[in-house]
């Protein structure tokens, strides 16, 4: 288990270095070691070649560590079994969720709603319809069946 933690820390350091190397590169075409520069190591082109090679090495180390960590993770978890000692059955759910629980006394009928004290006032009398009511109302005949 300590090897797994050590390799995880190493991978985090490699990832941080990879991000740093990528961010300090100039964004120009012709990367990945294409073309050579006779000017030397510390020239602009020589520094770009170094950063490109460092990116390649760090990326390869990151992928390699990822594969190794995945293999270690599978190896450490393959021997486990599912623990069934905590398995329990769920209580039966009643068919009607609004029904009172078993053993509870049945409630009597609901109290009746009180009647209104006074009857509702009558609707006012309608005025006689106008002569052209049918022609001005587009929905006049829609309610008839």
C-alpha positions as CSV (number, residue, x, y, z in Angstrom):
1,X,0.0,0.0,0.0
2,X,2.9,2.4,0.7
3,X,4.2,1.8,-2.9
4,X,0.8,2.9,-4.2
5,X,0.8,6.1,-2.1
6,X,4.5,6.8,-3.2
7,X,3.7,6.4,-6.9
8,X,0.6,8.6,-6.5
9,X,2.7,11.4,-5.0
10,X,5.3,10.9,-7.8
11,X,2.5,11.1,-10.4
12,X,1.2,14.3,-8.8
13,X,4.7,15.9,-9.0
14,X,5.1,14.7,-12.6
15,X,1.7,16.2,-13.5
16,X,2.6,19.6,-11.9
17,X,6.0,19.6,-13.7
18,X,4.2,18.8,-17.0
19,X,1.8,21.6,-16.5
20,X,4.6,24.0,-15.7
21,X,6.7,23.0,-18.8
22,X,3.7,23.3,-21.1
23,X,2.8,26.7,-19.8
24,X,6.3,28.2,-20.2
25,X,6.6,27.2,-23.9
26,X,6.0,29.7,-26.6
27,X,2.9,29.0,-28.7
28,X,4.5,28.7,-32.1
29,X,4.4,26.1,-34.8
30,X,7.1,23.5,-35.5
31,X,7.2,21.9,-32.2
32,X,7.8,18.2,-31.3
33,X,11.4,18.3,-32.4
34,X,10.8,19.1,-36.1
35,X,13.8,20.8,-37.6
36,X,17.2,21.5,-36.0
37,X,19.0,24.6,-34.8
38,X,22.8,24.9,-35.2
39,X,22.8,27.9,-32.8
40,X,23.4,25.9,-29.6
41,X,21.6,24.8,-26.4
42,X,20.7,28.1,-24.8
43,X,19.5,29.9,-27.9
44,X,15.8,30.5,-28.4
45,X,15.5,27.5,-30.7
46,X,17.6,25.3,-28.3
47,X,15.5,26.2,-25.3
48,X,12.4,25.4,-27.3
49,X,13.9,22.0,-28.2
50,X,14.7,21.3,-24.6
51,X,11.2,22.2,-23.5
52,X,9.7,20.0,-26.2
53,X,11.8,17.1,-25.1
54,X,11.0,17.7,-21.5
55,X,7.3,17.7,-22.3
56,X,7.7,14.4,-24.2
57,X,9.6,12.8,-21.3
58,X,7.2,14.1,-18.6
59,X,4.1,13.0,-20.7
60,X,5.6,9.5,-21.1
61,X,6.3,9.3,-17.4
62,X,2.8,10.4,-16.6
63,X,1.2,7.8,-18.9
64,X,3.5,5.1,-17.6
65,X,2.7,5.9,-14.0
66,X,-1.0,5.9,-14.8
67,X,-0.8,2.4,-16.2
68,X,1.3,1.2,-13.2
69,X,-1.1,2.7,-10.7
70,X,-4.1,1.2,-12.5
71,X,-2.5,-2.2,-12.3
72,X,-1.7,-1.8,-8.6
73,X,-5.2,-0.7,-7.9
74,X,-6.7,-3.8,-9.6
75,X,-4.2,-6.0,-7.8
76,X,-5.1,-4.7,-4.3
77,X,-8.9,-4.8,-4.7
78,X,-9.3,-8.1,-6.6
79,X,-9.3,-10.3,-3.4
80,X,-12.3,-8.6,-1.7
81,X,-15.7,-10.1,-1.4
82,X,-19.0,-8.5,-0.8
83,X,-20.0,-8.5,2.9
84,X,-23.5,-9.8,3.3
85,X,-23.7,-9.7,7.1
86,X,-25.5,-6.3,7.0
87,X,-28.1,-7.4,4.5
88,X,-31.6,-6.8,5.8
89,X,-35.1,-7.0,4.5
90,X,-37.2,-3.9,4.0
91,X,-40.5,-3.7,5.9
92,X,-43.6,-4.4,3.9
93,X,-45.2,-1.2,2.6
94,X,-49.0,-1.0,3.0
95,X,-51.0,-0.9,-0.2
96,X,-52.6,2.4,0.7
97,X,-50.0,4.9,2.1
98,X,-52.8,7.1,3.5
99,X,-54.3,4.2,5.5
100,X,-53.9,4.4,9.3
101,X,-51.2,2.1,10.7
102,X,-52.2,-1.3,11.9
103,X,-53.4,-1.3,15.5
104,X,-54.4,2.4,15.4
105,X,-58.0,3.1,16.2
106,X,-60.1,3.9,13.2
107,X,-61.1,7.5,13.1
108,X,-64.8,8.4,13.0
109,X,-66.5,10.2,10.1
110,X,-65.2,13.6,9.3
111,X,-67.2,16.4,10.8
112,X,-69.7,17.9,8.4
113,X,-69.0,21.3,6.9
114,X,-71.2,24.0,8.4
115,X,-73.9,25.3,6.1
116,X,-73.8,28.9,5.0
117,X,-76.0,31.2,7.1
118,X,-77.7,32.9,4.2
119,X,-78.5,31.7,0.7
120,X,-76.5,33.3,-2.1
121,X,-78.0,36.4,-3.7
122,X,-79.8,35.9,-6.9
123,X,-78.1,36.9,-10.2
124,X,-79.1,40.3,-11.6
125,X,-81.6,40.2,-14.4
126,X,-80.0,40.1,-17.9
127,X,-80.6,42.9,-20.3
128,X,-82.2,42.2,-23.6
129,X,-79.6,41.1,-26.2
130,X,-78.8,43.5,-28.9
131,X,-79.9,42.9,-32.5
132,X,-76.4,42.3,-33.8
133,X,-75.1,40.3,-30.9
134,X,-74.6,37.2,-33.0
135,X,-72.7,39.0,-35.6
136,X,-70.3,40.7,-33.2
137,X,-69.6,37.7,-31.0
138,X,-67.6,35.1,-32.9
139,X,-68.1,32.5,-30.2
140,X,-71.9,32.9,-29.8
141,X,-72.9,29.6,-31.2
142,X,-70.0,27.5,-29.9
143,X,-71.6,26.6,-26.5
144,X,-74.8,25.2,-28.1
145,X,-74.9,21.4,-28.4
